[in-house]
Amino acid sequence: MAMIEVTSVVTGSVWKIEASIGQRLEPGESIMILESMKMEIPVIVEDGGTLRELRVAEGVAVTEGQVVAVIEE
């Protein structure tokens, strides 16, 4: 099984985590929502898989390109 690192597309903060470890996610589902400049940006799963690791928590600042989660295909 391949492990895929999911990265932040913007610099901002984690507003809300919507998925939990071990949850099966379909393509297009949101793992979390980031807040940047008062905009909400979802972090979505492109190919689907099982969420194996969250590397951030709600309220934590993130930078563009930072790994925020790991998905197992």
C-alpha positions, 0 to 999 in steps of 0.5 A, spaced: 500 500 500 502 506 498 502 512 503 501 519 500 502 525 504 497 530 503 499 538 503 496 544 505 495 549 499 495 555 503 499 559 509 493 559 514 491 555 520 487 549 521 480 551 522 476 544 523 478 537 522 473 533 519 476 526 518 478 521 523 484 516 523 482 510 520 476 513 516 476 511 509 475 517 505 472 517 497 475 522 492 473 529 493 472 528 501 475 533 505 480 532 511 480 538 514 478 546 513 484 551 513 482 558 514 486 564 510 485 571 510 478 569 512 477 564 507 475 557 508 479 552 504 478 545 504 483 540 504 481 534 500 483 527 498 484 526 490 484 519 489 481 516 496 484 512 501 484 511 509 487 516 513 493 514 517 496 520 520 494 527 522 500 531 523 496 538 525 491 539 530 485 545 530 488 552 531 495 550 529 498 555 523 500 551 517 505 553 511 503 552 504 506 545 502 506 543 509 504 535 510 498 535 514 496 528 513 498 521 511 493 517 506 494 510 505 491 508 498 
